[in-house]
Amino acid sequence: QVHLVESGGGLAQPGGSLRLSCVASGINFKLYAMKWYRQVPGKERELVASITSAGSAIYTDSVKGRFTISRDNVRNRLSLQMDSLKPEDTAVYSCHTFAFGRDFWGRGTQVTVSS
């Protein structure tokens, strides 16, 4: 059974930082690409960042230069370092992988950016 569990969300002020983590189990983590998505109520889920098994990363334009995705293949952990946060970054952030022919999602962690 594949499980993805996020942590690290919370409240941050504009210009502040948060670090999200996602711990994976049930898969050989180092073999799989991983992604961070975010969703605001009433809007479509948005891909924020992704990282390949080899460690290559891509970002949506709105977070380039502010967010950094990384992975620790020893601890089976995916991370998202979020700096220079903006109110429009407020959302539920979820990690994702595609394994055994299907999508797997974590439950998500709320990030709120507000003064």
N, CA, C and O atoms as a GROMACS GRO file, in nm:
protein
  460
    1GLN      N    1   0.084  -0.119   0.000
    1GLN     CA    2   0.000   0.000   0.000
    1GLN      C    3   0.089   0.125   0.000
    1GLN      O    4   0.178   0.139   0.083
    2VAL      N    5   0.062   0.213  -0.094
    2VAL     CA    6   0.138   0.336  -0.105
    2VAL      C    7   0.074   0.443  -0.017
    2VAL      O    8  -0.047   0.467  -0.023
    3HIS      N    9   0.158   0.507   0.065
    3HIS     CA   10   0.111   0.617   0.148
    3HIS      C   11   0.202   0.737   0.131
    3HIS      O   12   0.324   0.724   0.126
    4LEU      N   13   0.140   0.854   0.121
    4LEU     CA   14   0.212   0.980   0.115
    4LEU      C   15   0.157   1.068   0.225
    4LEU      O   16   0.037   1.094   0.230
    5VAL      N   17   0.244   1.116   0.312
    5VAL     CA   18   0.200   1.195   0.427
    5VAL      C   19   0.276   1.327   0.431
    5VAL      O   20   0.398   1.330   0.446
    6GLU      N   21   0.202   1.436   0.416
    6GLU     CA   22   0.260   1.569   0.415
    6GLU      C   23   0.264   1.629   0.555
    6GLU      O   24   0.184   1.593   0.642
    7SER      N   25   0.357   1.720   0.573
    7SER     CA   26   0.364   1.798   0.697
    7SER      C   27   0.434   1.930   0.668
    7SER      O   28   0.493   1.948   0.562
    8GLY      N   29   0.425   2.021   0.763
    8GLY     CA   30   0.500   2.145   0.752
    8GLY      C   31   0.422   2.267   0.713
    8GLY      O   32   0.477   2.377   0.708
    9GLY      N   33   0.294   2.251   0.684
    9GLY     CA   34   0.213   2.368   0.650
    9GLY      C   35   0.187   2.454   0.772
    9GLY      O   36   0.224   2.420   0.885
   10GLY      N   37   0.122   2.566   0.748
   10GLY     CA   38   0.088   2.656   0.858
   10GLY      C   39   0.068   2.796   0.808
   10GLY      O   40   0.041   2.819   0.690
   11LEU      N   41   0.081   2.890   0.902
   11LEU     CA   42   0.061   3.031   0.871
   11LEU      C   43   0.196   3.100   0.858
   11LEU      O   44   0.285   3.083   0.942
   12ALA      N   45   0.211   3.177   0.753
   12ALA     CA   46   0.333   3.255   0.733
   12ALA      C   47   0.296   3.396   0.689
   12ALA      O   48   0.191   3.417   0.627
   13GLN      N   49   0.381   3.491   0.722
   13GLN     CA   50   0.359   3.628   0.676
   13GLN      C   51   0.411   3.644   0.534
   13GLN      O   52   0.500   3.571   0.493
   14PRO      N   53   0.358   3.738   0.461
   14PRO     CA   54   0.415   3.767   0.328
   14PRO      C   55   0.564   3.794   0.339
   14PRO      O   56   0.609   3.868   0.426
   15GLY      N   57   0.640   3.732   0.249
   15GLY     CA   58   0.785   3.742   0.253
   15GLY      C   59   0.851   3.637   0.339
   15GLY      O   60   0.973   3.624   0.339
   16GLY      N   61   0.771   3.561   0.411
   16GLY     CA   62   0.824   3.457   0.498
   16GLY      C   63   0.851   3.327   0.425
   16GLY      O   64   0.842   3.318   0.303
   17SER      N   65   0.885   3.224   0.505
   17SER     CA   66   0.923   3.094   0.451
   17SER      C   67   0.852   2.982   0.525
   17SER      O   68   0.819   2.993   0.643
   18LEU      N   69   0.830   2.874   0.452
   18LEU     CA   70   0.783   2.748   0.509
   18LEU      C   71   0.852   2.636   0.435
   18LEU      O   72   0.892   2.650   0.319
   19ARG      N   73   0.864   2.523   0.503
   19ARG     CA   74   0.921   2.404   0.439
   19ARG      C   75   0.823   2.290   0.455
   19ARG      O   76   0.789   2.250   0.567
   20LEU      N   77   0.779   2.236   0.343
   20LEU     CA   78   0.688   2.122   0.342
   20LEU      C   79   0.765   1.993   0.323
   20LEU      O   80   0.867   1.990   0.254
   21SER      N   81   0.716   1.887   0.386
   21SER     CA   82   0.774   1.755   0.368
   21SER      C   83   0.666   1.654   0.332
   21SER      O   84   0.550   1.671   0.369
   22CYS      N   85   0.705   1.552   0.261
   22CYS     CA   86   0.615   1.442   0.226
   22CYS      C   87   0.695   1.313   0.241
   22CYS      O   88   0.794   1.292   0.171
   23VAL      N   89   0.651   1.228   0.330
   23VAL     CA   90   0.717   1.100   0.350
   23VAL      C   91   0.639   0.991   0.278
   23VAL      O   92   0.518   0.979   0.296
   24ALA      N   93   0.708   0.914   0.198
   24ALA     CA   94   0.645   0.809   0.117
   24ALA      C   95   0.676   0.671   0.173
   24ALA      O   96   0.785   0.646   0.224
   25SER      N   97   0.580   0.583   0.163
   25SER     CA   98   0.599   0.442   0.199
   25SER      C   99   0.525   0.356   0.099
   25SER      O  100   0.430   0.401   0.035
   26GLY      N  101   0.569   0.232   0.086
   26GLY     CA  102   0.503   0.140  -0.004
   26GLY      C  103   0.557   0.140  -0.147
   26GLY      O  104   0.510   0.065  -0.232
   27ILE      N  105   0.655   0.226  -0.171
   27ILE     CA  106   0.719   0.228  -0.302
   27ILE      C  107   0.870   0.235  -0.284
   27ILE      O  108   0.919   0.274  -0.178
   28ASN      N  109   0.943   0.196  -0.388
   28ASN     CA  110   1.087   0.216  -0.390
   28ASN      C  111   1.109   0.361  -0.432
   28ASN      O  112   1.127   0.391  -0.550
   29PHE      N  113   1.109   0.448  -0.333
   29PHE     CA  114   1.098   0.592  -0.353
   29PHE      C  115   1.196   0.645  -0.458
   29PHE      O  116   1.159   0.728  -0.540
   30LYS      N  117   1.318   0.598  -0.455
   30LYS     CA  118   1.421   0.655  -0.542
   30LYS      C  119   1.392   0.634  -0.690
   30LYS      O  120   1.454   0.699  -0.774
   31LEU      N  121   1.301   0.544  -0.723
   31LEU     CA  122   1.273   0.514  -0.863
   31LEU      C  123   1.164   0.601  -0.923
   31LEU      O  124   1.143   0.598  -1.045
   32TYR      N  125   1.095   0.680  -0.841
   32TYR     CA  126   0.974   0.747  -0.888
   32TYR      C  127   0.988   0.899  -0.890
   32TYR      O  128   1.043   0.960  -0.799
   33ALA      N  129   0.935   0.958  -0.997
   33ALA     CA  130   0.919   1.102  -0.999
   33ALA      C  131   0.814   1.142  -0.895
   33ALA      O  132   0.720   1.067  -0.868
   34MET      N  133   0.832   1.260  -0.838
   34MET     CA  134   0.742   1.311  -0.736
   34MET      C  135   0.700   1.453  -0.770
   34MET      O  136   0.775   1.527  -0.835
   35LYS      N  137   0.582   1.490  -0.727
   35LYS     CA  138   0.530   1.623  -0.759
   35LYS      C  139   0.463   1.686  -0.637
   35LYS      O  140   0.412   1.617  -0.549
   36TRP      N  141   0.465   1.818  -0.636
   36TRP     CA  142   0.384   1.896  -0.544
   36TRP      C  143   0.276   1.968  -0.623
   36TRP      O  144   0.304   2.034  -0.723
   37TYR      N  145   0.153   1.956  -0.576
   37TYR     CA  146   0.039   2.028  -0.631
   37TYR      C  147  -0.017   2.118  -0.522
   37TYR      O  148   0.010   2.099  -0.404
   38ARG      N  149  -0.097   2.216  -0.565
   38ARG     CA  150  -0.172   2.297  -0.470
   38ARG      C  151  -0.310   2.324  -0.525
   38ARG      O  152  -0.333   2.325  -0.646
   39GLN      N  153  -0.403   2.347  -0.432
   39GLN     CA  154  -0.541   2.373  -0.474
   39GLN      C  155  -0.607   2.471  -0.380
   39GLN      O  156  -0.594   2.462  -0.258
   40VAL      N  157  -0.676   2.565  -0.439
   40VAL     CA  158  -0.758   2.662  -0.368
   40VAL      C  159  -0.903   2.625  -0.392
   40VAL      O  160  -0.940   2.589  -0.504
   41PRO      N  161  -0.988   2.632  -0.290
   41PRO     CA  162  -1.129   2.597  -0.310
   41PRO      C  163  -1.190   2.670  -0.428
   41PRO      O  164  -1.175   2.792  -0.442
   42GLY      N  165  -1.258   2.596  -0.514
   42GLY     CA  166  -1.324   2.654  -0.630
   42GLY      C  167  -1.236   2.668  -0.751
   42GLY      O  168  -1.281   2.710  -0.857
   43LYS      N  169  -1.107   2.630  -0.737
   43LYS     CA  170  -1.015   2.639  -0.852
   43LYS      C  171  -0.957   2.501  -0.880
   43LYS      O  172  -0.961   2.410  -0.797
   44GLU      N  173  -0.903   2.488  -1.001
   44GLU     CA  174  -0.842   2.361  -1.040
   44GLU      C  175  -0.710   2.340  -0.965
   44GLU      O  176  -0.641   2.435  -0.928
   45ARG      N  177  -0.678   2.214  -0.944
   45ARG     CA  178  -0.549   2.180  -0.884
   45ARG      C  179  -0.437   2.226  -0.978
   45ARG      O  180  -0.447   2.211  -1.100
   46GLU      N  181  -0.332   2.281  -0.920
   46GLU     CA  182  -0.220   2.336  -0.998
   46GLU      C  183  -0.092   2.261  -0.964
   46GLU      O  184  -0.060   2.240  -0.847
   47LEU      N  185  -0.018   2.222  -1.068
   47LEU     CA  186   0.113   2.162  -1.048
   47LEU      C  187   0.212   2.272  -1.009
   47LEU      O  188   0.228   2.369  -1.083
   48VAL      N  189   0.277   2.258  -0.895
   48VAL     CA  190   0.371   2.358  -0.846
   48VAL      C  191   0.513   2.324  -0.887
   48VAL      O  192   0.585   2.409  -0.941
   49ALA      N  193   0.553   2.201  -0.862
   49ALA     CA  194   0.690   2.160  -0.891
   49ALA      C  195   0.695   2.009  -0.903
   49ALA      O  196   0.614   1.937  -0.844
   50SER      N  197   0.792   1.963  -0.981
   50SER     CA  198   0.811   1.819  -0.993
   50SER      C  199   0.960   1.789  -0.996
   50SER      O  200   1.041   1.874  -1.032
   51ILE      N  201   0.994   1.667  -0.957
   51ILE     CA  202   1.133   1.625  -0.956
   51ILE      C  203   1.141   1.480  -1.004
   51ILE      O  204   1.065   1.394  -0.959
   52THR      N  205   1.233   1.457  -1.096
   52THR     CA  206   1.248   1.322  -1.150
   52THR      C  207   1.324   1.234  -1.052
   52THR      O  208   1.376   1.280  -0.951
   53SER      N  209   1.330   1.106  -1.085
   53SER     CA  210   1.407   1.013  -1.001
   53SER      C  211   1.554   1.050  -1.000
   53SER      O  212   1.626   1.021  -0.905
   54ALA      N  213   1.599   1.116  -1.107
   54ALA     CA  214   1.739   1.157  -1.116
   54ALA      C  215   1.765   1.291  -1.048
   54ALA      O  216   1.880   1.334  -1.036
   55GLY      N  217   1.658   1.357  -1.004
   55GLY     CA  218   1.676   1.482  -0.933
   55GLY      C  219   1.657   1.608  -1.014
   55GLY      O  220   1.683   1.718  -0.964
   56SER      N  221   1.613   1.596  -1.138
   56SER     CA  222   1.587   1.714  -1.220
   56SER      C  223   1.453   1.774  -1.182
   56SER      O  224   1.354   1.703  -1.166
   57ALA      N  225   1.450   1.906  -1.167
   57ALA     CA  226   1.330   1.974  -1.117
   57ALA      C  227   1.276   2.074  -1.218
   57ALA      O  228   1.351   2.134  -1.294
   58ILE      N  229   1.145   2.090  -1.218
   58ILE     CA  230   1.080   2.195  -1.294
   58ILE      C  231   0.976   2.261  -1.204
   58ILE      O  232   0.927   2.201  -1.108
   59TYR      N  233   0.944   2.387  -1.238
   59TYR     CA  234   0.855   2.467  -1.154
   59TYR      C  235   0.754   2.541  -1.240
   59TYR      O  236   0.782   2.576  -1.355
   60THR      N  237   0.638   2.565  -1.183
   60THR     CA  238   0.546   2.655  -1.251
   60THR      C  239   0.601   2.796  -1.243
   60THR      O  240   0.672   2.829  -1.148
   61ASP      N  241   0.569   2.879  -1.340
   61ASP     CA  242   0.632   3.011  -1.351
   61ASP      C  243   0.614   3.096  -1.226
   61ASP      O  244   0.704   3.171  -1.188
   62SER      N  245   0.499   3.086  -1.162
   62SER     CA  246   0.469   3.174  -1.050
   62SER      C  247   0.555   3.148  -0.927
   62SER      O  248   0.559   3.232  -0.836
   63VAL      N  249   0.624   3.034  -0.920
   63VAL     CA  250   0.706   3.004  -0.802
   63VAL      C  251   0.855   2.996  -0.835
   63VAL      O  252   0.936   2.976  -0.745
   64LYS      N  253   0.892   3.012  -0.960
   64LYS     CA  254   1.033   3.004  -0.998
   64LYS      C  255   1.114   3.108  -0.923
   64LYS      O  256   1.075   3.224  -0.914
   65GLY      N  257   1.227   3.063  -0.869
   65GLY     CA  258   1.313   3.154  -0.795
   65GLY      C  259   1.273   3.170  -0.649
   65GLY      O  260   1.347   3.229  -0.571
   66ARG      N  261   1.157   3.118  -0.611
   66ARG     CA  262   1.111   3.128  -0.472
   66ARG      C  263   1.098   2.992  -0.404
   66ARG      O  264   1.125   2.979  -0.284
   67PHE      N  265   1.059   2.890  -0.479
   67PHE     CA  266   1.039   2.756  -0.424
   67PHE      C  267   1.149   2.664  -0.474
   67PHE      O  268   1.200   2.679  -0.585
   68THR      N  269   1.185   2.567  -0.389
   68THR     CA  270   1.284   2.466  -0.427
   68THR      C  271   1.233   2.328  -0.387
   68THR      O  272   1.205   2.303  -0.270
   69ILE      N  273   1.222   2.241  -0.484
   69ILE     CA  274   1.183   2.104  -0.457
   69ILE      C  275   1.309   2.018  -0.444
   69ILE      O  276   1.406   2.039  -0.516
   70SER      N  277   1.305   1.923  -0.352
   70SER     CA  278   1.421   1.835  -0.334
   70SER      C  279   1.373   1.700  -0.282
   70SER      O  280   1.258   1.685  -0.238
   71ARG      N  281   1.462   1.604  -0.287
   71ARG     CA  282   1.426   1.470  -0.240
   71ARG      C  283   1.541   1.408  -0.164
   71ARG      O  284   1.658   1.433  -0.194
   72ASP      N  285   1.507   1.326  -0.064
   72ASP     CA  286   1.604   1.251   0.014
   72ASP      C  287   1.568   1.104  -0.005
   72ASP      O  288   1.472   1.054   0.055
   73ASN      N  289   1.644   1.037  -0.088
   73ASN     CA  290   1.612   0.898  -0.122
   73ASN      C  291   1.648   0.799  -0.011
   73ASN      O  292   1.610   0.682  -0.019
   74VAL      N  293   1.719   0.844   0.090
   74VAL     CA  294   1.748   0.758   0.205
   74VAL      C  295   1.630   0.758   0.301
   74VAL      O  296   1.589   0.655   0.353
   75ARG      N  297   1.575   0.878   0.323
   75ARG     CA  298   1.462   0.893   0.416
   75ARG      C  299   1.327   0.887   0.348
   75ARG      O  300   1.224   0.904   0.412
   76ASN      N  301   1.327   0.862   0.215
   76ASN     CA  302   1.201   0.856   0.138
   76ASN      C  303   1.120   0.984   0.156
   76ASN      O  304   0.998   0.978   0.176
   77ARG      N  305   1.185   1.095   0.149
   77ARG     CA  306   1.122   1.223   0.180
   77ARG      C  307   1.134   1.320   0.063
   77ARG      O  308   1.241   1.339   0.005
   78LEU      N  309   1.022   1.379   0.031
   78LEU     CA  310   1.013   1.487  -0.068
   78LEU      C  311   0.994   1.617   0.009
   78LEU      O  312   0.918   1.622   0.106
   79SER      N  313   1.062   1.722  -0.033
   79SER     CA  314   1.051   1.850   0.036
   79SER      C  315   1.019   1.962  -0.062
   79SER      O  316   1.046   1.953  -0.182
   80LEU      N  317   0.960   2.068  -0.006
   80LEU     CA  318   0.937   2.189  -0.084
   80LEU      C  319   0.971   2.307   0.007
   80LEU      O  320   0.898   2.338   0.101
   81GLN      N  321   1.082   2.373  -0.023
   81GLN     CA  322   1.122   2.493   0.048
   81GLN      C  323   1.056   2.612  -0.020
   81GLN      O  324   1.077   2.636  -0.139
   82MET      N  325   0.976   2.685   0.057
   82MET     CA  326   0.901   2.797   0.000
   82MET      C  327   0.949   2.926   0.066
   82MET      O  328   0.929   2.946   0.186
   83ASP      N  329   1.010   3.011  -0.011
   83ASP     CA  330   1.060   3.140   0.037
   83ASP      C  331   0.986   3.254  -0.032
   83ASP      O  332   0.916   3.234  -0.132
   84SER      N  333   1.002   3.373   0.024
   84SER     CA  334   0.936   3.492  -0.033
   84SER      C  335   0.789   3.466  -0.059
   84SER      O  336   0.737   3.497  -0.166
   85LEU      N  337   0.723   3.410   0.038
   85LEU     CA  338   0.583   3.370   0.020
   85LEU      C  339   0.494   3.490  -0.004
   85LEU      O  340   0.517   3.600   0.047
   86LYS      N  341   0.391   3.467  -0.085
   86LYS     CA  342   0.294   3.569  -0.121
   86LYS      C  343   0.154   3.521  -0.080
   86LYS      O  344   0.132   3.400  -0.068
   87PRO      N  345   0.062   3.613  -0.058
   87PRO     CA  346  -0.075   3.571  -0.024
   87PRO      C  347  -0.135   3.475  -0.126
   87PRO      O  348  -0.214   3.387  -0.091
   88GLU      N  349  -0.099   3.492  -0.252
   88GLU     CA  350  -0.154   3.403  -0.356
   88GLU      C  351  -0.096   3.262  -0.351
   88GLU      O  352  -0.139   3.176  -0.427
   89ASP      N  353   0.000   3.238  -0.265
   89ASP     CA  354   0.050   3.101  -0.244
   89ASP      C  355  -0.039   3.023  -0.147
   89ASP      O  356  -0.019   2.903  -0.127
   90THR      N  357  -0.135   3.090  -0.087
   90THR     CA  358  -0.227   3.023   0.006
   90THR      C  359  -0.304   2.913  -0.066
   90THR      O  360  -0.370   2.939  -0.167
   91ALA      N  361  -0.296   2.791  -0.014
   91ALA     CA  362  -0.360   2.676  -0.076
   91ALA      C  363  -0.337   2.552   0.011
   91ALA      O  364  -0.262   2.556   0.109
   92VAL      N  365  -0.401   2.444  -0.027
   92VAL     CA  366  -0.367   2.313   0.028
   92VAL      C  367  -0.264   2.250  -0.066
   92VAL      O  368  -0.288   2.237  -0.186
   93TYR      N  369  -0.152   2.211  -0.010
   93TYR     CA  370  -0.042   2.153  -0.088
   93TYR      C  371  -0.040   2.002  -0.067
   93TYR      O  372  -0.047   1.953   0.045
   94SER      N  373  -0.032   1.930  -0.179
   94SER     CA  374  -0.033   1.784  -0.174
   94SER      C  375   0.082   1.728  -0.256
   94SER      O  376   0.120   1.784  -0.358
   95CYS      N  377   0.136   1.617  -0.209
   95CYS     CA  378   0.238   1.550  -0.290
   95CYS      C  379   0.173   1.435  -0.367
   95CYS      O  380   0.068   1.384  -0.330
   96HIS      N  381   0.239   1.399  -0.475
   96HIS     CA  382   0.181   1.303  -0.570
   96HIS      C  383   0.290   1.217  -0.631
   96HIS      O  384   0.403   1.262  -0.652
   97THR      N  385   0.255   1.094  -0.660
   97THR     CA  386   0.336   1.011  -0.745
   97THR      C  387   0.246   0.920  -0.828
   97THR      O  388   0.130   0.898  -0.794
   98PHE      N  389   0.301   0.869  -0.936
   98PHE     CA  390   0.230   0.774  -1.021
   98PHE      C  391   0.307   0.642  -1.014
   98PHE      O  392   0.422   0.634  -1.057
   99ALA      N  393   0.242   0.539  -0.958
   99ALA     CA  394   0.309   0.411  -0.939
   99ALA      C  395   0.208   0.299  -0.957
   99ALA      O  396   0.089   0.316  -0.931
  100PHE      N  397   0.256   0.185  -1.003
  100PHE     CA  398   0.170   0.067  -1.021
  100PHE      C  399   0.048   0.100  -1.105
  100PHE      O  400  -0.061   0.047  -1.083
  101GLY      N  401   0.066   0.189  -1.202
  101GLY     CA  402  -0.040   0.220  -1.297
  101GLY      C  403  -0.148   0.315  -1.248
  101GLY      O  404  -0.252   0.326  -1.312
  102ARG      N  405  -0.125   0.384  -1.138
  102ARG     CA  406  -0.226   0.477  -1.089
  102ARG      C  407  -0.163   0.592  -1.011
  102ARG      O  408  -0.045   0.590  -0.975
  103ASP      N  409  -0.247   0.694  -0.988
  103ASP     CA  410  -0.205   0.811  -0.912
  103ASP      C  411  -0.222   0.788  -0.763
  103ASP      O  412  -0.317   0.724  -0.718
  104PHE      N  413  -0.125   0.840  -0.687
  104PHE     CA  414  -0.134   0.840  -0.542
  104PHE      C  415  -0.114   0.983  -0.492
  104PHE      O  416  -0.027   1.055  -0.539
  105TRP      N  417  -0.200   1.022  -0.394
  105TRP     CA  418  -0.196   1.157  -0.337
  105TRP      C  419  -0.189   1.148  -0.185
  105TRP      O  420  -0.242   1.056  -0.123
  106GLY      N  421  -0.122   1.246  -0.128
  106GLY     CA  422  -0.133   1.263   0.015
  106GLY      C  423  -0.260   1.339   0.048
  106GLY      O  424  -0.334   1.382  -0.042
  107ARG      N  425  -0.287   1.354   0.178
  107ARG     CA  426  -0.408   1.425   0.220
  107ARG      C  427  -0.392   1.576   0.206
  107ARG      O  428  -0.492   1.648   0.196
  108GLY      N  429  -0.270   1.622   0.204
  108GLY     CA  430  -0.246   1.765   0.188
  108GLY      C  431  -0.218   1.836   0.320
  108GLY      O  432  -0.252   1.788   0.428
  109THR      N  433  -0.155   1.952   0.307
  109THR     CA  434  -0.127   2.036   0.422
  109THR      C  435  -0.159   2.181   0.384
  109THR      O  436  -0.123   2.227   0.276
  110GLN      N  437  -0.227   2.251   0.474
  110GLN     CA  438  -0.271   2.386   0.446
  110GLN      C  439  -0.157   2.486   0.465
  110GLN      O  440  -0.088   2.485   0.567
  111VAL      N  441  -0.139   2.570   0.366
  111VAL     CA  442  -0.045   2.682   0.374
  111VAL      C  443  -0.126   2.811   0.362
  111VAL      O  444  -0.199   2.831   0.264
  112THR      N  445  -0.114   2.898   0.460
  112THR     CA  446  -0.182   3.026   0.459
  112THR      C  447  -0.080   3.138   0.472
  112THR      O  448   0.000   3.140   0.567
  113VAL      N  449  -0.082   3.230   0.378
  113VAL     CA  450   0.011   3.343   0.379
  113VAL      C  451  -0.071   3.470   0.401
  113VAL      O  452  -0.149   3.512   0.315
  114SER      N  453  -0.053   3.529   0.517
  114SER     CA  454  -0.134   3.645   0.553
  114SER      C  455  -0.063   3.725   0.661
  114SER      O  456   0.009   3.670   0.744
  115SER      N  457  -0.085   3.855   0.658
  115SER     CA  458  -0.030   3.941   0.763
  115SER      C  459  -0.133   3.961   0.875
  115SER      O  460  -0.105   4.030   0.972
   0.00000   0.00000   0.00000
